[in-house]
Amino acid sequence: MIGLASSLMAEVRKDNVRVVTVCPGSVDTNFFDQPGTILNSRRETILSPDDVAAACLLAVELPQNALMNEIEIRLNQKKKIFHLKNWIEIKKIEFLFYSGK
Protein backbone atom coordinates (compact mmCIF):
# COMPACT_ATOMS: atom_id res chain seq x y z
CA MET A 1 0.00 0.00 0.00
CA ILE A 2 2.83 2.41 0.82
CA GLY A 3 4.47 1.77 -2.55
CA LEU A 4 1.22 2.40 -4.39
CA ALA A 5 0.63 5.63 -2.46
CA SER A 6 4.19 6.80 -3.14
CA SER A 7 3.78 6.17 -6.86
CA LEU A 8 0.46 7.97 -6.88
CA MET A 9 1.97 10.90 -4.98
CA ALA A 10 4.78 11.19 -7.53
CA GLU A 11 2.27 11.16 -10.37
CA VAL A 12 -0.25 13.71 -9.05
CA ARG A 13 1.89 16.21 -7.15
CA LYS A 14 2.40 18.22 -10.35
CA ASP A 15 -1.36 18.85 -10.18
CA ASN A 16 -1.03 20.17 -6.60
CA VAL A 17 -2.60 17.02 -5.14
CA ARG A 18 -1.20 15.49 -1.97
CA VAL A 19 -1.24 11.79 -1.19
CA VAL A 20 -0.32 10.91 2.38
CA THR A 21 -0.11 7.41 3.83
CA VAL A 22 -0.91 7.31 7.55
CA CYS A 23 0.57 4.37 9.48
CA PRO A 24 -0.39 4.58 13.15
CA GLY A 25 0.53 2.10 15.82
CA SER A 26 -2.21 0.79 18.08
CA VAL A 27 -5.03 3.31 18.48
CA ASP A 28 -7.55 3.29 21.31
CA THR A 29 -10.76 2.67 19.36
CA ASN A 30 -13.79 0.45 19.90
CA PHE A 31 -12.07 -2.19 17.74
CA PHE A 32 -10.48 -3.47 20.95
CA ASP A 33 -13.90 -3.73 22.63
CA GLN A 34 -14.97 -6.56 20.30
CA PRO A 35 -15.09 -10.07 21.80
CA GLY A 36 -12.02 -12.08 20.90
CA THR A 37 -9.89 -9.03 20.09
CA ILE A 38 -6.69 -8.96 22.11
CA LEU A 39 -4.93 -5.75 23.08
CA ASN A 40 -1.36 -6.50 24.15
CA SER A 41 -0.96 -3.11 25.83
CA ARG A 42 -2.82 -1.11 28.42
CA ARG A 43 -5.13 1.48 26.88
CA GLU A 44 -3.22 4.37 28.44
CA THR A 45 -0.08 3.25 26.58
CA ILE A 46 -1.51 3.47 23.06
CA LEU A 47 -2.40 6.39 20.81
CA SER A 48 -5.71 8.17 21.06
CA PRO A 49 -7.77 8.89 17.94
CA ASP A 50 -7.08 12.59 18.62
CA ASP A 51 -3.32 11.91 18.37
CA VAL A 52 -3.74 10.41 14.90
CA ALA A 53 -6.12 13.16 13.80
CA ALA A 54 -3.61 15.82 14.90
CA ALA A 55 -0.88 14.18 12.81
CA CYS A 56 -3.21 14.12 9.78
CA LEU A 57 -4.07 17.77 10.34
CA LEU A 58 -0.37 18.61 10.25
CA ALA A 59 -0.12 17.06 6.77
CA VAL A 60 -3.15 19.01 5.57
CA GLU A 61 -1.88 22.32 6.96
CA LEU A 62 1.57 22.16 5.39
CA PRO A 63 2.49 25.17 3.25
CA GLN A 64 1.74 24.80 -0.46
CA ASN A 65 5.42 24.32 -1.29
CA ALA A 66 5.89 21.50 1.25
CA LEU A 67 5.06 17.85 0.80
CA MET A 68 4.69 14.97 3.23
CA ASN A 69 4.02 11.54 1.78
CA GLU A 70 4.05 9.28 4.83
CA ILE A 71 3.19 9.61 8.50
CA GLU A 72 4.32 6.84 10.82
CA ILE A 73 3.07 7.62 14.28
CA ARG A 74 3.81 5.73 17.47
CA LEU A 75 3.57 6.61 21.14
CA ASN A 76 7.06 7.54 22.33
CA GLN A 77 6.49 6.96 26.03
CA LYS A 78 5.11 4.08 28.04
CA LYS A 79 2.61 6.56 29.43
CA LYS A 80 1.20 9.61 27.74
CA ILE A 81 2.69 12.75 29.26
CA PHE A 82 1.01 15.17 26.87
CA HIS A 83 -1.15 14.95 23.79
CA LEU A 84 0.42 14.83 20.37
CA LYS A 85 -1.63 17.92 19.49
CA ASN A 86 0.64 19.96 21.76
CA TRP A 87 3.75 18.50 20.12
CA ILE A 88 2.42 19.34 16.67
CA GLU A 89 1.71 22.93 17.71
CA ILE A 90 5.34 23.20 18.90
CA LYS A 91 6.63 21.75 15.61
CA LYS A 92 4.45 24.13 13.58
CA ILE A 93 5.84 27.09 15.53
CA GLU A 94 9.41 25.82 15.02
CA PHE A 95 8.76 25.37 11.29
CA LEU A 96 7.40 28.89 10.96
CA PHE A 97 10.33 30.28 12.94
CA TYR A 98 13.03 28.47 10.98
CA SER A 99 11.39 29.08 7.60
CA GLY A 100 11.14 32.82 8.28
CA LYS A 101 7.35 32.92 7.87
C-alpha positions in Angstrom: 0.0 0.0 0.0 2.8 2.4 0.8 4.5 1.8 -2.5 1.2 2.4 -4.4 0.6 5.6 -2.5 4.2 6.8 -3.1 3.8 6.2 -6.9 0.5 8.0 -6.9 2.0 10.9 -5.0 4.8 11.2 -7.5 2.3 11.2 -10.4 -0.3 13.7 -9.0 1.9 16.2 -7.1 2.4 18.2 -10.3 -1.4 18.9 -10.2 -1.0 20.2 -6.6 -2.6 17.0 -5.1 -1.2 15.5 -2.0 -1.2 11.8 -1.2 -0.3 10.9 2.4 -0.1 7.4 3.8 -0.9 7.3 7.6 0.6 4.4 9.5 -0.4 4.6 13.1 0.5 2.1 15.8 -2.2 0.8 18.1 -5.0 3.3 18.5 -7.6 3.3 21.3 -10.8 2.7 19.4 -13.8 0.4 19.9 -12.1 -2.2 17.7 -10.5 -3.5 20.9 -13.9 -3.7 22.6 -15.0 -6.6 20.3 -15.1 -10.1 21.8 -12.0 -12.1 20.9 -9.9 -9.0 20.1 -6.7 -9.0 22.1 -4.9 -5.7 23.1 -1.4 -6.5 24.1 -1.0 -3.1 25.8 -2.8 -1.1 28.4 -5.1 1.5 26.9 -3.2 4.4 28.4 -0.1 3.3 26.6 -1.5 3.5 23.1 -2.4 6.4 20.8 -5.7 8.2 21.1 -7.8 8.9 17.9 -7.1 12.6 18.6 -3.3 11.9 18.4 -3.7 10.4 14.9 -6.1 13.2 13.8 -3.6 15.8 14.9 -0.9 14.2 12.8 -3.2 14.1 9.8 -4.1 17.8 10.3 -0.4 18.6 10.3 -0.1 17.1 6.8 -3.2 19.0 5.6 -1.9 22.3 7.0 1.6 22.2 5.4 2.5 25.2 3.3 1.7 24.8 -0.5 5.4 24.3 -1.3 5.9 21.5 1.3 5.1 17.8 0.8 4.7 15.0 3.2 4.0 11.5 1.8 4.1 9.3 4.8 3.2 9.6 8.5 4.3 6.8 10.8 3.1 7.6 14.3 3.8 5.7 17.5 3.6 6.6 21.1 7.1 7.5 22.3 6.5 7.0 26.0 5.1 4.1 28.0 2.6 6.6 29.4 1.2 9.6 27.7 2.7 12.7 29.3 1.0 15.2 26.9 -1.2 15.0 23.8 0.4 14.8 20.4 -1.6 17.9 19.5 0.6 20.0 21.8 3.8 18.5 20.1 2.4 19.3 16.7 1.7 22.9 17.7 5.3 23.2 18.9 6.6 21.8 15.6 4.4 24.1 13.6 5.8 27.1 15.5 9.4 25.8 15.0 8.8 25.4 11.3 7.4 28.9 11.0 10.3 30.3 12.9 13.0 28.5 11.0 11.4 29.1 7.6 11.1 32.8 8.3 7.3 32.9 7.9 
